[in-house]
Amino acid sequence: MKPHPNSVLAAVLCGLVSLSLHAADANVLFDQFKELGAPEPEKRKAAREQVVQAKLDAPPVLLAMLSPKQNTDEPTRLGVVRALAECQPLSEQAAQTLGWTAVYDKYPEVRREACAAIRQLQDDRAVGEVLRHGLSQDPNVRRAAALALREIDDPRALAMLVRSIPNPSVTANITGPNGPLKPNLTVPAGPYGARLPLYLPRGEISGVASDIGSPAVDLLKLIAAKDFGTLAPGWFNWYREKVGDIGAAERDLYPRSLRERMNLPP
């Protein structure tokens, strides 16, 4: 996994990012904010108050503490994510960093905390950052982003993925019949034993099907932990059941499973 570009925010400790924040002040805030992960509730509360008092100077330092280049421990990173979620409105960098943390942070609980913050804030930029990594070609990155999207559980992101599934296109070529054209079979057509001849294609059929499957389908399979095929209708019904458009009453009307009703493979 590549390090997030926002890791350069660690340079705030040297006064390179925030022009209003000198290196000495950044170091002081950095030491104070380390108490966000202290085991004593009083120290955590005092650190939260320091974040509120720092106002505009706090977010750059908090972002620097989430950098993969910083060896901050798990409790501290948890406290930093919670404090960052309270620094509203979030800047573009803060929203992207929350999205990156939800996918890439080395601690599972920190990733979950970042997902909880994104779910609470409903920040489109953070969700978009997670989605961007979910469409990666790297299967490990895609799997990590799918876990984050499942934890965030934003219906808007799921609806966007379902709508982005392309419809398959098929091209077919039928060669002409060999020899004289004769009816394939005849069927009854009216009284007195009349029969109607049917002429069906006799030549070979060849064609190409494209747009079967997509990165969105691969990501949805990981999020749902189910396989509803590669076509949009199957995933649309899954989405409707998930958001409650189809409930138990509608499902009871159909004794067969959704996959059977859509003629999907078992």
Secondary structure, 3 states (H helix, E strand, C coil): CCCCHHHHHHHHHHCCCCCCCCHHHHHHHHHHHHHHHCCCHHHHHHHHHHHHHHHHHHHHHHHHHCCCCCCCCHHHHHHHHHHHHCCCCCCHHHHHHHHHHHHHCCCHHHHHHHHHHHHHHCCHHHHHHHHHHHCCCCHHHHHHHHHHHHHHCCHHHHHHHHHCCCCCEEEEEECCCCCCCCCCEEEECCCCCCEEEECCCCCCEEEEEECCCCHHHHHHHHHHCCCCCCCHHHHHHHHHHHHCCCCHHHHHCCCCCHHHHCCCCC
